[in-house]
Amino acid sequence: MVRLIKQVWKVCGIYLVWTILHFGASQLYTKFCTPLTLIGFISSPFLVTSPHCQAFKWCINNGSDALSSMWIVFGTWIISHLS
C-alpha cells in the first residue's frame, strides 16, 4: 500500500508542479507582457521579445504539452493497475 501511495504521489506531484508553472506563467505573461491598457497594447510588440516574456511563453507552451501528456500517463497508469 505504501508503494502504491508513493507511485501516486510521483505522478500527481509532477502534474501539480506543471499545473502551478503553467497557471503562474499565464497570469504573469498577461500582467507583464500584454497588459490590458492602451499603453500595454502599444508596448506589447516590444515586451513580448524580452527575456522574461520569452521565459513565461516557454513555461506556458511546455506546460501545456506536459499537461496534455500527463493525461496519457495517468490513464495508462490507472489501466495498468486495474488488472
BALOBA-1460 file (C-alpha; in Angstrom, 3 decimals):
// residues 83
<rec num="1" residu="m" x="0.000" y="0.000" z="0.000"/>
<rec num="2" residu="v" x="2.835" y="2.411" z="0.842"/>
<rec num="3" residu="r" x="4.435" y="1.637" z="-2.517"/>
<rec num="4" residu="l" x="1.177" y="2.492" z="-4.282"/>
<rec num="5" residu="i" x="0.897" y="5.810" z="-2.417"/>
<rec num="6" residu="k" x="4.472" y="6.708" z="-3.395"/>
<rec num="7" residu="q" x="3.734" y="5.957" z="-7.049"/>
<rec num="8" residu="v" x="0.550" y="8.036" z="-6.978"/>
<rec num="9" residu="w" x="2.457" y="10.931" z="-5.384"/>
<rec num="10" residu="k" x="5.134" y="10.799" z="-8.120"/>
<rec num="11" residu="v" x="2.528" y="11.050" z="-10.863"/>
<rec num="12" residu="c" x="0.387" y="13.657" z="-9.093"/>
<rec num="13" residu="g" x="3.404" y="15.668" z="-7.910"/>
<rec num="14" residu="i" x="4.698" y="16.175" z="-11.439"/>
<rec num="15" residu="y" x="1.193" y="17.094" z="-12.612"/>
<rec num="16" residu="l" x="0.830" y="19.558" z="-9.745"/>
<rec num="17" residu="v" x="4.177" y="21.245" z="-10.486"/>
<rec num="18" residu="w" x="3.356" y="21.659" z="-14.186"/>
<rec num="19" residu="t" x="-0.103" y="22.973" z="-13.317"/>
<rec num="20" residu="i" x="1.369" y="25.590" z="-10.971"/>
<rec num="21" residu="l" x="4.042" y="26.613" z="-13.515"/>
<rec num="22" residu="h" x="1.550" y="26.842" z="-16.376"/>
<rec num="23" residu="f" x="-1.023" y="28.785" z="-14.374"/>
<rec num="24" residu="g" x="1.540" y="31.148" z="-12.839"/>
<rec num="25" residu="a" x="3.286" y="31.848" z="-16.142"/>
<rec num="26" residu="s" x="-0.046" y="32.516" z="-17.851"/>
<rec num="27" residu="q" x="-1.021" y="35.037" z="-15.198"/>
<rec num="28" residu="l" x="2.380" y="36.732" z="-15.222"/>
<rec num="29" residu="y" x="2.508" y="36.851" z="-19.024"/>
<rec num="30" residu="t" x="-0.755" y="38.765" z="-19.247"/>
<rec num="31" residu="k" x="0.298" y="41.115" z="-16.468"/>
<rec num="32" residu="f" x="3.850" y="41.920" z="-17.608"/>
<rec num="33" residu="c" x="3.898" y="41.213" z="-21.349"/>
<rec num="34" residu="t" x="0.426" y="42.118" z="-22.617"/>
<rec num="35" residu="p" x="-1.189" y="44.473" z="-20.109"/>
<rec num="36" residu="l" x="-4.829" y="45.315" z="-20.772"/>
<rec num="37" residu="t" x="-4.318" y="49.040" z="-21.297"/>
<rec num="38" residu="l" x="-3.672" y="51.312" z="-24.261"/>
<rec num="39" residu="i" x="-0.014" y="51.590" z="-23.251"/>
<rec num="40" residu="g" x="0.082" y="47.795" z="-22.896"/>
<rec num="41" residu="f" x="-1.305" y="47.427" z="-26.401"/>
<rec num="42" residu="i" x="1.278" y="49.814" z="-27.830"/>
<rec num="43" residu="s" x="4.189" y="48.311" z="-25.903"/>
<rec num="44" residu="s" x="3.291" y="44.619" z="-26.293"/>
<rec num="45" residu="p" x="5.220" y="44.123" z="-29.592"/>
<rec num="46" residu="f" x="8.337" y="45.255" z="-27.742"/>
<rec num="47" residu="l" x="7.629" y="43.488" z="-24.472"/>
<rec num="48" residu="v" x="6.929" y="40.023" z="-25.909"/>
<rec num="49" residu="t" x="10.511" y="39.770" z="-27.167"/>
<rec num="50" residu="s" x="12.010" y="40.482" z="-23.732"/>
<rec num="51" residu="p" x="13.718" y="37.630" z="-21.834"/>
<rec num="52" residu="h" x="11.126" y="37.368" z="-19.057"/>
<rec num="53" residu="c" x="8.249" y="37.209" z="-21.550"/>
<rec num="54" residu="q" x="10.092" y="34.534" z="-23.530"/>
<rec num="55" residu="a" x="10.521" y="32.550" z="-20.294"/>
<rec num="56" residu="f" x="6.815" y="32.896" z="-19.477"/>
<rec num="57" residu="k" x="5.930" y="31.787" z="-23.003"/>
<rec num="58" residu="w" x="8.238" y="28.763" z="-22.671"/>
<rec num="59" residu="c" x="6.520" y="27.742" z="-19.422"/>
<rec num="60" residu="i" x="3.079" y="28.191" z="-20.982"/>
<rec num="61" residu="n" x="3.890" y="26.158" z="-24.111"/>
<rec num="62" residu="n" x="5.841" y="23.373" z="-22.421"/>
<rec num="63" residu="g" x="3.425" y="23.290" z="-19.510"/>
<rec num="64" residu="s" x="0.530" y="22.818" z="-21.894"/>
<rec num="65" residu="d" x="2.347" y="19.987" z="-23.670"/>
<rec num="66" residu="a" x="3.304" y="18.353" z="-20.373"/>
<rec num="67" residu="l" x="-0.239" y="18.573" z="-19.021"/>
<rec num="68" residu="s" x="-1.628" y="17.002" z="-22.193"/>
<rec num="69" residu="s" x="0.916" y="14.192" z="-21.939"/>
<rec num="70" residu="m" x="0.176" y="13.699" z="-18.258"/>
<rec num="71" residu="w" x="-3.392" y="12.649" z="-19.062"/>
<rec num="72" residu="i" x="-1.994" y="9.835" z="-21.208"/>
<rec num="73" residu="v" x="0.425" y="8.846" z="-18.444"/>
<rec num="74" residu="f" x="-2.353" y="8.950" z="-15.853"/>
<rec num="75" residu="g" x="-4.715" y="6.858" z="-17.964"/>
<rec num="76" residu="t" x="-2.010" y="4.306" z="-18.739"/>
<rec num="77" residu="w" x="-1.047" y="4.081" z="-15.073"/>
<rec num="78" residu="i" x="-4.668" y="3.558" z="-13.982"/>
<rec num="79" residu="i" x="-5.267" y="0.856" z="-16.586"/>
<rec num="80" residu="s" x="-2.034" y="-0.944" z="-15.709"/>
<rec num="81" residu="h" x="-3.027" y="-1.062" z="-12.029"/>
<rec num="82" residu="l" x="-6.606" y="-2.259" z="-12.617"/>
<rec num="83" residu="s" x="-5.607" y="-5.699" z="-13.799"/>
